[in-house]
Amino acid sequence: MKLDQIQKIAVVGAGTMGQGITQVSAMAGYQVLLYDIKPEMLDKAKAQITRQLDKGIERGKVTEA
């Protein structure tokens, strides 16, 4: 399988590294599925990724798109 054929990425673990991988992959245009055995970790990851993206928008480093 070639890299240009990859459309979906699954990340296991919603800790710091999982959050980062999820964010970078989504920003690169991939559909990302984030999994963790603790549902509360998924909520924390979503909130953290949202904060990071909001900071990037404020600083002009990321667009809302």
C-alpha positions in Angstrom: 0.0 0.0 0.0 1.3 3.4 -1.0 1.1 6.4 1.4 -1.2 8.2 -1.0 -3.7 5.4 -0.6 -4.0 5.9 3.1 -7.2 7.7 4.0 -7.9 6.7 7.6 -5.6 6.5 10.7 -6.4 4.8 14.0 -4.6 6.1 17.1 -4.7 3.9 20.2 -4.3 5.8 23.4 -5.5 9.4 24.0 -2.6 10.5 26.1 -0.2 13.3 25.1 1.4 11.4 22.2 -2.0 10.1 21.0 -3.4 13.6 21.1 -0.5 15.0 19.1 -0.6 12.3 16.5 -4.3 12.7 16.1 -4.1 16.4 15.7 -1.3 16.4 13.2 -2.9 13.6 11.2 -6.2 15.3 11.0 -4.6 18.6 10.0 -2.9 16.7 7.2 -6.3 15.7 5.9 -6.6 12.1 7.2 -9.8 10.8 8.8 -8.6 9.9 12.3 -10.2 7.5 14.8 -8.9 7.9 18.4 -9.4 5.0 20.8 -8.8 4.7 24.6 -10.0 2.3 27.2 -11.0 5.2 29.4 -13.9 7.3 27.9 -12.9 10.3 30.0 -9.5 10.4 28.3 -11.2 10.9 24.9 -13.1 13.9 26.3 -9.8 15.3 27.7 -8.1 14.7 24.3 -10.9 16.4 22.4 -10.7 19.4 24.7 -6.9 19.7 24.5 -6.8 19.4 20.7 -9.5 22.1 20.5 -7.5 24.4 22.8 -4.4 23.8 20.7 -6.2 24.5 17.4 -7.8 27.7 18.9 -4.3 28.9 20.0 -3.0 28.3 16.5 -5.9 30.2 15.0 -5.3 33.1 17.4 -1.6 33.2 16.5 -2.3 33.0 12.8 -0.5 29.7 12.4 -3.6 27.7 11.6 -6.7 28.6 9.7 -10.2 27.6 10.8 -10.5 25.4 7.7 
